[in-house]
């Protein structure tokens, strides 16, 4: 059995190699005849596939020119059909010898699925009612030397799909739609924020101090200055400097880099948007977030109720709000307002078999309880507010509960979608928080921050009361495109190099 299978695989490899050889021979013949398609530098496209369908009433009988990849061919003697795929989809072309000439038709019959062609001709409808182009001229624009996956089975191997995204985009229409949607989502965000008076800015990616989040940075060496530098893990500290400088509303959409593992929600480089607004707080950030999510969903999806897996996520109704303490009380049955100190919190964790580290304090344990018991239940949009101070080094304390801070995270489908603060603008308090972070770093917390002296200097110059927030753009795209994994919304996700 195994021997027969090996023989079959060997025969398949031999057949493929022969087909690849034939394609190269076709290219050589064209080049020798002075018709090298790779010498063509441009082609004037007047219309695209969906545009022709949408405006058929105006275009019927008129000449158009389209360009795209041949996805199928049917040769029928003196006349043939081919299906050409462009950015908008597919359109059929009727190619007849009497319309394009005998020599051109002979050339056309030799073209392969995967070749890129330009087609000029009149728009018409076939007897079966399919809108098509009656070709008057076919131009080979690029010769495909590889073989596309078999049409009806498509490209289903996920590893190959991610490694060869270009092939994935050709073969899987839904994949192309996802990435078109991604572009529209980001454009919609920009329109919304620009309309609210925000300025889009750019800040450094290579930094001496990678702060603003709990994450391990990637490190590299800057040869020109003979200095070790890091890739940024967030956008926060530089954007706050701009608030100090008087730019009252700023945002940035950009790549950040975190030296962490890969899973369905995490990729070591991902797209983050952070925005900061002077003279508001985390309540203002909640209002902005609700309005922006609704705006983007309505503009891009045409509705504020979007499907995700088996759920229908309602972005149109007011988002739920509860404190982290309330969430843990609801889903774990533990009221941390009644927990006296760290020792009692650790005892509770031991009883529930929740792993913690020796350095962890009561607030850290509360967060562990939240992650263990509450997160998975937060399917519909829910703001989780008022985090413990231990896990929020850059956030203002709550005046009436100094062990907690004015912070929220938005959860949808059990996933964190954004993280926001009433930003800490007290330089004395901030220095103490940095000191505590450095102690945590010394105790083994590789994700702890270190003191950024230039940022401290900016705070001492004076930062107004400010609300700030960070959004995981990839997770928002996952939500609005009903994509189960972050790799499905990254054109080129991080993958282990093949040896």
Residue pairs with C-beta under 8 A, 6 or more apart in sequence:
16 147
19 147
20 145
20 146
20 147
23 112
23 143
23 144
23 145
23 146
23 147
24 145
26 110
26 112
26 143
27 36
27 37
27 143
27 145
30 36
30 37
30 140
30 143
35 140
37 140
37 141
37 142
37 143
38 142
38 143
40 139
40 141
40 142
43 65
43 67
43 118
43 139
43 141
44 65
45 65
45 66
45 67
45 118
46 64
46 65
46 66
47 59
47 64
47 65
47 66
48 66
48 86
48 87
48 88
49 66
49 68
49 84
49 85
49 86
49 88
49 89
49 90
49 91
50 88
50 89
51 88
52 59
52 64
52 66
52 91
52 123
52 131
52 133
53 91
53 131
56 123
56 125
56 131
59 123
60 123
60 124
60 125
61 122
61 123
61 124
62 122
62 123
63 120
63 121
63 122
63 136
64 120
64 121
64 122
64 123
64 133
65 118
65 119
65 120
66 84
66 86
66 91
66 93
66 118
66 119
66 133
67 84
67 86
67 116
67 117
67 118
67 119
67 141
68 84
68 85
68 86
68 90
68 91
68 116
68 117
69 84
69 85
69 86
69 114
69 115
69 116
69 117
69 144
69 170
70 82
70 83
70 84
70 111
70 112
70 113
70 114
70 115
70 116
70 117
71 83
71 84
71 85
71 90
71 113
71 148
71 151
72 82
72 83
72 113
72 151
73 80
73 81
73 82
73 83
73 111
73 113
74 80
74 81
74 82
75 109
78 96
78 97
78 98
78 105
79 94
79 95
79 96
79 97
80 94
80 95
80 96
80 108
80 109
81 92
81 93
81 94
81 95
81 132
82 92
82 93
82 95
82 108
82 111
82 117
83 90
83 91
83 92
83 93
84 90
84 91
84 92
84 93
84 117
84 119
85 170
87 176
89 173
91 131
91 132
91 133
92 126
92 130
92 131
92 132
92 133
93 119
93 121
93 132
93 133
93 134
93 135
93 138
94 121
94 124
94 126
94 132
94 133
94 134
94 135
95 105
95 108
95 119
95 135
95 138
96 105
96 134
96 135
97 105
99 121
99 134
99 135
99 136
100 108
100 135
100 136
100 137
100 138
104 137
104 138
107 138
107 140
108 138
111 117
111 140
112 143
112 144
113 144
113 148
113 151
114 144
114 146
114 147
114 148
115 140
115 142
115 143
115 144
116 140
116 141
116 142
116 144
117 138
117 139
117 140
117 141
118 138
118 139
118 141
119 133
119 135
119 137
119 138
119 139
120 135
120 136
120 137
120 138
120 139
121 133
121 134
121 135
121 136
121 137
122 133
122 134
122 136
123 131
123 132
123 133
123 134
124 131
124 132
124 133
124 134
125 131
125 132
126 132
148 167
148 170
148 171
149 155
149 167
149 171
151 171
154 171
154 172
155 161
155 164
155 167
155 168
155 171
155 172
159 495
160 167
160 168
161 167
161 168
161 172
161 175
162 168
162 487
162 492
162 493
162 495
163 495
163 498
165 491
165 492
168 175
169 175
169 176
169 179
175 488
177 481
178 477
178 481
178 483
178 488
178 489
179 489
179 491
181 300
181 477
181 480
181 481
182 477
182 481
182 489
184 299
184 300
185 296
185 300
185 473
185 476
185 477
185 480
186 253
186 473
188 295
188 296
188 299
188 300
189 253
189 273
189 292
189 296
189 473
190 200
190 253
191 299
192 291
192 292
192 295
192 296
193 200
193 251
193 275
193 292
194 200
196 249
196 288
197 249
198 249
198 250
198 251
198 275
198 277
199 247
199 249
199 250
199 251
200 250
200 251
200 252
200 253
201 239
201 242
201 247
201 250
201 251
201 252
202 252
202 254
203 232
203 235
203 238
203 239
203 252
203 254
204 232
204 238
205 231
205 232
205 254
205 255
205 257
206 220
206 222
206 229
206 230
206 231
206 232
207 229
207 230
207 231
207 232
208 227
208 229
208 230
209 230
209 237
209 450
209 452
209 455
210 217
210 230
210 231
210 232
210 233
210 234
211 233
211 234
211 236
211 237
211 449
211 450
211 452
211 455
212 232
212 233
212 234
212 235
212 236
212 237
212 394
212 449
213 233
213 234
213 236
213 256
213 258
213 470
214 391
214 447
214 448
214 449
215 233
215 234
215 258
215 259
215 260
215 447
216 233
216 258
216 259
216 260
216 446
216 447
217 230
217 231
217 232
217 233
217 257
217 258
217 259
218 230
218 231
218 257
218 258
218 259
218 268
219 228
219 229
219 230
219 231
220 228
220 229
220 230
220 231
221 227
221 228
221 229
222 228
222 229
231 256
231 257
232 256
232 257
233 256
233 257
233 258
234 256
234 272
234 274
234 470
235 252
235 254
235 256
235 272
235 274
235 470
236 274
236 394
236 468
236 470
237 452
237 455
239 250
239 251
239 252
239 274
239 275
239 276
239 468
240 276
240 423
240 455
240 458
240 459
240 463
240 466
240 468
241 454
241 455
241 458
242 250
242 276
243 250
243 276
243 278
243 463
243 464
243 466
244 458
244 459
244 461
244 462
244 463
248 277
248 278
248 279
248 464
249 275
249 276
249 277
249 278
250 275
250 276
251 273
251 274
251 275
251 276
252 273
252 274
252 275
253 271
253 272
253 273
253 473
254 271
254 272
254 273
255 269
255 270
255 271
255 272
256 269
256 270
256 271
256 272
257 268
257 269
258 266
258 268
258 270
259 268
260 266
260 268
262 268
262 494
264 484
264 485
264 486
264 487
265 415
265 475
265 485
265 486
266 486
267 474
267 486
267 487
267 490
267 493
267 494
268 494
269 494
270 472
270 473
270 474
270 486
270 490
271 472
271 473
271 474
272 470
272 471
272 472
272 473
273 470
273 471
273 473
274 468
274 469
274 470
274 471
275 288
275 468
275 469
276 423
276 466
276 467
276 468
277 284
277 285
277 288
277 466
277 467
277 468
278 464
278 465
278 466
279 464
279 465
279 466
280 465
280 466
280 467
281 396
281 406
281 422
281 465
281 467
282 385
282 406
282 407
282 408
282 420
282 421
282 422
282 467
283 467
284 467
285 408
285 420
285 421
285 467
285 468
285 469
286 319
286 321
286 383
286 408
286 420
288 469
289 319
289 410
289 418
289 420
289 469
289 471
290 318
290 319
290 381
293 315
293 381
293 476
294 304
294 315
294 316
296 476
296 480
297 303
297 304
297 306
297 315
297 480
298 304
300 480
301 480
304 314
304 315
304 316
305 312
305 313
305 314
305 315
305 316
306 312
306 313
306 315
306 479
306 480
306 482
307 313
307 482
308 413
308 479
308 482
309 413
309 482
309 484
311 379
311 413
313 379
313 380
313 381
313 412
313 413
313 479
314 380
314 381
315 381
319 381
319 382
319 383
319 410
320 380
320 381
320 382
320 383
321 382
321 383
321 385
322 330
322 382
322 383
322 384
322 385
323 384
323 385
323 386
323 404
324 366
324 367
324 370
324 374
324 384
324 385
324 386
324 387
324 388
325 335
325 336
325 337
325 366
325 386
325 404
327 370
327 374
327 378
327 384
328 334
328 335
328 336
328 366
328 369
328 370
328 373
328 374
329 335
329 336
330 374
331 373
331 374
331 377
332 352
332 369
332 372
332 373
332 374
334 348
334 369
336 345
336 362
336 366
336 369
339 345
339 348
339 362
339 366
341 362
342 360
342 361
342 362
342 365
344 362
345 361
345 362
345 365
345 366
346 356
346 360
346 365
348 365
348 369
349 355
349 356
349 365
349 368
349 369
352 369
352 372
354 365
354 368
354 369
354 372
355 368
356 364
356 365
356 368
357 364
357 444
357 445
359 440
359 443
359 444
359 445
360 368
360 390
361 390
362 388
362 390
362 403
363 387
363 388
363 389
363 390
363 391
363 403
363 404
364 388
364 390
364 391
366 388
367 387
367 388
367 390
367 391
370 384
374 384
375 411
375 414
375 415
375 416
376 414
377 414
378 384
378 411
378 412
378 414
379 412
379 413
379 414
380 412
381 410
381 411
381 412
382 410
382 411
382 412
383 408
383 409
383 410
384 408
384 409
384 410
384 411
385 407
385 408
386 398
386 401
386 404
386 405
386 406
386 407
386 408
387 395
387 404
387 405
387 407
387 408
387 409
388 403
388 404
388 405
389 395
389 397
389 402
389 403
389 404
389 405
392 405
392 407
392 421
393 433
393 434
393 436
393 437
393 449
394 421
394 423
394 424
394 430
394 433
395 405
395 406
395 407
395 421
395 422
395 423
395 424
396 405
396 406
396 421
396 422
396 423
396 424
396 425
396 426
397 404
397 405
397 406
397 429
398 404
398 405
398 406
405 421
405 422
406 421
406 422
407 419
407 420
407 421
407 422
408 419
408 420
409 416
409 417
409 418
409 419
409 420
410 416
410 417
410 418
410 420
411 417
412 479
413 479
415 475
416 472
416 475
417 471
417 472
417 475
417 476
417 479
418 469
418 470
418 471
418 472
419 469
419 470
420 467
420 468
420 469
420 470
421 467
421 468
421 469
422 465
422 466
422 467
423 463
423 465
423 466
423 467
423 468
424 430
424 433
425 459
425 462
425 463
425 464
425 465
425 466
426 459
427 456
427 459
427 460
430 456
430 459
431 451
431 456
434 449
434 450
434 451
434 452
434 456
435 451
437 448
437 449
437 450
437 451
438 448
438 449
438 450
438 451
440 448
441 448
441 449
441 450
474 486
474 489
474 490
475 486
477 483
477 489
478 484
478 485
478 486
478 488
478 489
481 488
481 489
483 489
486 493
487 493
